[in-house]
């Protein structure tokens, strides 16, 4: 069925759909003894729940979205972040079925907490919240309410402290923002109070108290942070391209990506008041951009250290080309959750900072439905017996794996002068050249370029799969007390490579609709570009921070030391015949804040190596380095971190 609304629209029926089935019956890991797997369905007032298909153990669309209850409430807090003598209140907008309210059937909550509901919008179409003349929610961004309210869920959109209709001032990933969301979960579970716009008290007696948080980027980051508090009632989170540590978002191993980013972001999303200006000034005073140190300020915004408190299951997704929220975020969060036996699932796409709703839409909606049905409705639908990981190994080709990463340990790949995969002797030298761009660095890989050392493999005799987090270990001697060190892993060979997404003229629709919200979204097309090389991974570190991020140790000029450069996590199948290159440079003013020291380092080849998480194949060195021609047709540019859409 096709509807014309200034663009071609492909309607997805609101009847129960099945977009695809699992291909594996791998057994899920047992839950920890103290893990709350979530409530069962609330006892039905009469008969079985009408929204549950007893045959498939899945929810189905039976409730009327158009006539759903739409309400806006204000949740109380004990915080006064703007120092106005009044406790902050958190604005919460709710869409829920009217039928369950009439029958007394309690329902679970899907929550998207965000700072972006008024400043920037959500999704590929930058949707913002809209309200009626009485200030009650009229349109909630994204498809979640359209689709899930019909299936017996409430959709809750939370304006975090200091944004949109909430009062106070945000602290960019800090305890106040996290606690503002915790306050809402507490209200949904009867542990906190709230009021309507007229001041009358409002309770959440309509919900089971079971909450699932979802969101992309900042929103997903909030989900991670809230889960790390262990708040009771949060049953699952779905972080999409989300931050796990704000320190690692703004810098790499002591090397900042952007100066004064935290106060800038706070101003971008927050209230324009003198009180909030003062809060943001404190962010700038305490971010230690000058040193790059990990301090108490960053520890407050590091959710990894509290992974042991997570009691919610986690379904995370991330783009392997994401250099806004880089891939180390999902990898280190995944590892921390695994150590604590958190039930989890992961999708990894070729894309950059993109929601899977854009690049794997039908499958994503279906899987999300199953995930929430299991964790919030208590339906035994087998989702936890599915493969743990799904990875896009080539354009639109996905493979399911029992676990992630596939490589349990990294293979040491030795370095020799100009060669990757041979044990070298002696030393090579790198002198900082801050004028080198990434295009300069990856071009003419078989030639000597001042400021760069390149190590090349022989053409791969068979395809290899890199799955995990590579690192580069370098034994160095510097003439300075510190220097940034940059490493890039490149694969050379002609191919059509993923290059981005482009909006099409077609739309697909999910769930119910109203005059203000049709639940329809533009589809996108994946773009490729023919090129002769691709970046597998990048990484940066300040040498003095190599052994400690919080207590850097200056190098002793002329003395040997070992530095490990962390590259970004990757899962990539590199075909037979490709050549791998490891490029080592020092400062990188295009991808990090300018921090050139003019240093020179010697690299002890015998004490240095690439640590590569390989599942199949191996790297060997060429008998003789063969010239490789590289044609740079489009200059490489780092994503602008000051554009949240990136």
N, C-alpha and C positions, 0 to 999 in steps of 0.2 A: 504494500500500500504506500502511496506517495502523497505527501502533502506539500503544497507550494506555499512558502512564507518568505518571499524574496530570496529564497535559495531552495535547492532541491532537498527534500527531507525524506529519509527512509525510516518509517515507523517501525519500532520494535514492539511487538504486541505485549500488552500488560498481562497476558496469560502466562502460566508457568513455562519457562523456556529452559532448555538444556543445551548449552553451547559446546559441551565436550566433556569426556569422561577421563578419569585418571587411567594411567597406563601401568601402574605398578601397585603392588600391595605390600610395600615395605612397612615393617612394623614400627610404630612410633616409639620413642624412648619412654620408659615409665616416668610418671610424674613423681616429683619429690613428695615425701610424706606430708610436708606441711603445705603442699600446694592446693589451693582452692580451685577446683576445676569448674566452678560456676554452678549456679542453681539449675534445677530442672524447671520445666515449664510450670508456671503457676497453676494451681488446681482450677480447672475450668468451672465456671458457675453452672453450666449445663453441657454435658457431653464433651467430646474432644475439642481441642482448639480449632476454630474454623480456618485459621491461617496456616495450618500444618497439613501437608500432604502425607498421610500416614504410610502410603506406599513407598515414597521416595525419601521420607524423613527430611523434608525440606519445606521451608515456608513458601507460600504462594500468595499472589496478590488478590486479596478479598476485601480489603478495606478501601473506602472512598477517599482518595487523596484530595479531591477538590473540596470536600466538606470536612477535611481534617481540622482539628483544634489547632489554632495558631495563637501563641501567647508569648509575651515578653515579660520576664521577671528580673529582679535585681537581688543577687545573692550577697549576703553580708560577709564581711571579713573583719579580722582584728587588726588590719594594717591601716596605717595612715601615711602612705608613701609620698603624698604631696604636702604633708605637714600643714593641712588646713584645719586641724582640730576635729575632723570628722573621719570615721573609718571609711575606707574605700568600699564601694559596691561594684559587683561584677555583673554586667549585663548579659543575660542569657535568653536566647530566642529558641523557641520550641515549636516543632510541628509533630503532632501525634494523632493517631486514629481517634475519631469521635466514637466509633462503635465500641472500642474497648473501655472507654470511659463510661459508657452507658451500662455495660454488662459487669463492670468491676474487674475485668481481667487486667492484671498488671503486666506491663511490657518492659523489655530492656531498652537501653539507650545507645545510640551511636552518636558520638560527640566529635566535632571538629572545633578545637580551640585555636584561635588565630589572632594575630595583630593586624591582619590585612583586610578585614571586612569593609573598611571604608577608605583606607588610603590607596589601596593598590588592586584589590580584587583577588579572586581565587580562580584557578584553572586557566586553561589556554585562552579563554575569552574574557578573563579579568572581571568576573562577575562580583558585584558587591551586594550586600544586604539592602533590601528596600523595605519600606514600612508604609502602613496606611496612615490615614489622617489622625488616627488615635495613637500612633507610635507603636503599633503591633506589627510583628514581622509579616511581611507580605510575600517576599521572595527570598529564599535561602540559596546561596550560591551552590553550584555543583549539582550532581544528580542524586545525591544520597537520600534527600528527603523524598523526592519523586518516586524513587524505586523502593526504598525500604519501609516507608510509612504504610504503603499498601500491604506489606508483608508482616505487619505487626511489630514494628519498631517505632520508637520516637527518635527524631533527629534533633540534636541540640547543638546550636552554634554559640560558642562562648567568645565574647570579646575579652581578651586578657586585660589585666590591670593596665590602665593608662592608655587604652585604645578605644576608638569608636565611642560607644555609649557607656563604657565603664569609666569610673573615676580613678584618680590616682595617677601614678607615673610608673612606667615600666623600667626594668633594670636589665633588659636584653639577656635573656636566658638565666637570670639569677633567681634566687629563692622567692622573690616577691611574685614574679610572673608564674613560677611553678605553683606556688601556694594559692594563687588566684584561681587556678584550675582545680586544685585539690579541694578548695572551698566549695566548688560547684558539685564535685563528686560527693562530698560530705552531705550537701543539701539533698542530693538525690537518694542518699541512704539514711535520711532522717537525723543526721548529726549536726546540721547547721540550719540557719533560718534564711528566709528570703521574703521579699515583698513585691507587690505589683506597683505600677506607676503611681497609683493613688495612695501608696503607703500601707495598704492592707496586707496582712500576712498571707503567704502562699506556701503550701506544702506540696511535696512531690509524691503524694500517696498513690499515684497512678503507675508507678514504676516498680519493678523488682529490685532496683538498685544496681543491677548488673550493667556495667558501662564498657563499651569498646571505643577507644579513641582512634581516629584516623586523620591523616593530613600529610601534605607535601611540604618539604623544606622547613620553614619555621614552624609550621603547624605540626609536622611529624617530629620535629625536635622537641616541642612541648610534650608530645606523647612520650618520647623517651625519658624526658626529665620527670614527668609525673609518675611514670612506671617505676623510676628509680627511687621514689619515696616509699613504695610499697603500700600506697593508700588502699584501704579495703573497699571493695566494690569495683575496682578497675580489673576487668577480667581478661582483656586482650587489647593490644595496640597494633596499628598498621602504619608504621612510619615509612613514608615515601621520600626518598632522597633526603634523608634527615641527618642532622648533626648529632654526634655522640659526645663531642667535647668542643666547646667554643674556642679553647686554646688551639686545638688542631684545625679549627675552621679559619682562624685568623693568621696562623703561622705554621711553619713546619720546622720542628727541631730548633727553635730559636730564631728562625728567619721569618719576619713578618711578611704577609702578602700585601697588606694595605694599612697605612697609618691612620689612626683615629677612626677606625671602622665602627667600634662599638657605640660611641656617642653619635656618629652619623646615622647608624641604623635606628637607634632609639629616637632620634628626631624625625626620621623618615616615617615611622609608624605611629609615633606617639602624639600626645596633646601638645599644642603650641602655647605653653604657659611658662611664666617665669619660674614657677616651682619645678616644673619638669626640666627646664633648662639647667637648673642647679643639679638635679639628679644626673643628667647627662654629662655635665661638667665633671662630676665625680667619676663617672665611667672613664672619661679621658684621663683623669689624674691617676687612676689605678690600673690602667691596662698594661703598663710597662712596655710600651712599644719600643722605647729606647734601648731596653736590654734584651727583649725577647724572652724573658724569664717566665717560668711557670710559677705563679704566686697564689696566695690565698684567694685573690680575686678570680683566678682561672679555675681553682679547685672547686669553688662554689658552682661553676658552670661546667663541671666535668662529670657527666653522668656515668662514665665508665667505672669510677671508683665506688659507685653505689649499686653496681649490677647485682650484687648479692641480695639486695632488697626487692628485686623485681619478682612479683608474684603473678604478673599477667603474662599470657602467651604473646608471642610476637610474630607477625607476618610482615617482613620487611621487603622492600623493593628498592632497586637502585640502578642507575644507568652507568655502564662501564666507561662511558665517555664524559662523565660528569666532572667538570673542573670548577664548578661553583662549590657544591658540597662534594668534596673529592671522595674517592672510593675507600680511602682509609677509614672513613667514618662507619660505613656499614661493616667493614671487615673487623675492626676492633670491637665494635658493639656485638657482632655475631660471636666472636671468640669469647668475650666476657659472658655472654648469655649461655654459651655452651658449657663453660666452666661451672655454671650454676644450675645446669640441667633445666633450663627454661624451655618449655615446648615452643618450637619455632619453625618457620618456613621462610624461604627466600626466593625471590625472582630477580634475575640479573639480565638486563637488556643491553643492547649495543648503544642505546641512546645516551643523551647527556642529561640535563636537569629536567626530566620529563616524567609525568604521571603515566603509569601503564594504561590508564583510561584512554590516552592518546595513541598508544602504539600497539596495544593488544586488547582492544576494547571489550569485545564479547567475552573472551576468555577471562578477563579481569573481573568483570561484573559477576560472572558465574562463580568464579572462585571466591570472590569476596562474600557473596551470598552464602556459600557453603561454610566459609570460615566463621562468619558471624552467627549463622544458624547453630553451629557446633558449640561455640564458646559463650554465646549469649542466650540462645534458646534451649540449649541442652539437647539438641537433636543428634542422634548417633548416625551421622551420614558418611563416616569413613574418611573424612578429610585428613585426619592425622595418620592414616595408613598410606596416604599418597607419598610420592617422592618428596624429600625435603627441599630440594633445589630444582629450579627450572632456569636454564641459561640459554640466551639467544646466541648461538654459536656462529651464525651467519645471518644475513638479512632475512628476517621473518622465519628463520628456522630455529626452533627451540628444542632442546634436549633436556630430559628430566634425569636427575641424579639422586642417588640415595642420600648423599650428604654433601656438604661444602665446607672448606675447599676440598678439591679432589686430591691434591698433593698434601700429604701429612708433614713432609719435611722438604726442605729445599736442597737442590743439588748444587754443590759448589762447582762453579765454572771458572777455571784459572785464567789469568791474564798474562799475555806476553806483549811485547812492543808491537802495537798495531793489530794484535790478534786476540780473539776471544775463543777460549777452549784449549789453549796451550799453556804449559807452565813456563813462566818467563824468568829471566835473570836480569839483575841490574835495576835501573830506575828510569822513569820518564818524568818529564817536568811539565807543569801547567802554570802559566803566569796569567793572572787575572786580566781579562779584557772585557770590560763592562759594555762595550759597544756590540758584542756578538749577540745577534738575535737567534731565536730558535731555528729560523730558516738557514742562517749562516752555519749553525752547529750541525744540522743534519745533512746539509748539502756537501758535495764532494767528499764523501766519507773515506775514500781511499787516499786522499791527499793530506798533507800536513798543513794544519791551520794553527796559527799562533793563538794561544788561549784555549785550545781544545786538545784533548787526547781521545782518539777514537780507537776502539777495539772491535774487530770484525770477525764473525764466524765464517766458516765455509758454508756454501749452500746446504740447506738442511737435506740430509739423505732421506728423511721421512718427516711427515707432519709431527709437530709437537703440540702439546696442550699445556699452557701456562695457567695454573689455577691456584691462586693464593696471593701472597704479598712478597714480591721480590725485594731484596736489599743489595747494597753494594758495600763490601768491606774493603777499606783502603788503609794501608799502612803508609803514613805520610810523614814528611818532615817539612815544616813551614818556616818562612822567615818572618812571620808575624805572630802575634799572640792569639789571633783568631782569623778565620776567613770563612765565608760561606762556601759550600761545596754543592754543586748541582750535578745530578746524573740523569741521563735519559736513555731509555731502552727503545731502540727503533727496529722495525722490520722493513727490509728493502725487497721490493718485487712489485711488478705491475699488477694492479687489481682495481676493481671497483669497490671503494670503501664507503662506509656510512658517512654522510656529511651533514645530516640534519633532517628536520621535518618541515613540511610545507602544508599549510591549510588548504583543504580542497573546498569545492562548492557544495558538497553533499553533507548531510547531517544525519545522525541517528538519534533516536529518542528512547528514553528509558523511564518507565513508570508513568505515573499520573501527571495531569497537567491542570493548570488554572489559566485564567486570563493573563496572569502576570508571570507565569512560569510554565513553559511548555516541556521542560525536561529534554530539550533537543540541543545537540552540540555538533559543531563542525567536525568532520573527520579530517585526518591528516594523512599525508603521504610521506613515506620515508624517501629521502634523497640519497643518492650515491654520487661519487665523483671518481673518475679514473685517475689514479695517482701511482707513483712509483715508490712510495714509502708511507708508513704509518707509525705513529707513536704508540708503543705498547704501554709505557709507564714513564712517569717523571718523579723526581724527588729532590728535596733540598734539606740541608742541615747546616747549622753554624757549628764549626768544628769545636769551639769551646763548650758547646752544649751537648756534645756527643755522649758524655758519661752521665750527665745530669741536666735536666731541663730547668730545675729550680736553683741549682747551685753550680753555675758554669765554672769550668776550670780553664783558665787561660793556657794556651799552648806555650811551651818553652821553645823559642826559636832555635832551630838547629837540632832539636831532639825528636826522635821518632815516637809516633803515637798512632793508635789505631782508631779510625773513625768509621762508623757504619751509617750510610745514607739510606733512609727508608724510602723506597719507591711506593707508588700507589697500587693497591690491590687490583688484580686483573683476572679475568678468565677468558682466554683466547686460544683458539686453535690456529696455529701458524702453519700454513701449508708447506709441503715439500718444495724445495728449491729456493725458498726465501733465505736471505742473509740477515742475521741479527747483528746489530751494532750497539755498543755501549759507549756513549759519549760522556766524558767527564769535563766539566768546566767549573769555574768558581762562581762569581756573582752572576745574578740573573735579573737584571733590572726591568725586564719586560714582564716577568711572571711573579716577581716578588718586589718588595720595596727596595729602592736603591740602597745598597749596603756594600759597595765595592771597597775593598781595603788595599787594592794594588798588590796583594800578596802573591808569592810564588811558592808552590809546593812541589816536592819530589815524591813520587809514588814508587814504593818498593814493590815490584811486580810479584815477587815470590810470596809476599805477605798480603796480597790483595786478590779479590775474587768477586764475581757476581754470584749471588745466592738466588737460584731460580727454582720456583716451585713447579717442577715438571711431573706430569703423570705418565707421559710416553715420550720416547725419543731422547736424543741427547744432542749436545752441541760439540762440534769439533772445529779445530782451527784450520784455516786454509794453508796449504803448503806455500802458496804465494798469494798475496792480496791482489785480487783482480779489480781493476778500476770499475766503479759503479757510477753511472750517470744519474743525477737527480735533477728534475725539472720542477722548480718552484713556480707554480702558476698563480697561486693565491697566497698572499702573506698570511702566516699563522698569527692569530691574535688570541690573547688570553681573554676568557669571559670577564665582563665587567662586574665585579662583586657588588658594585653600588647600583646594580639593576637587579632587583629580586627575581625578575622574570627569567634571569639566566640560571 
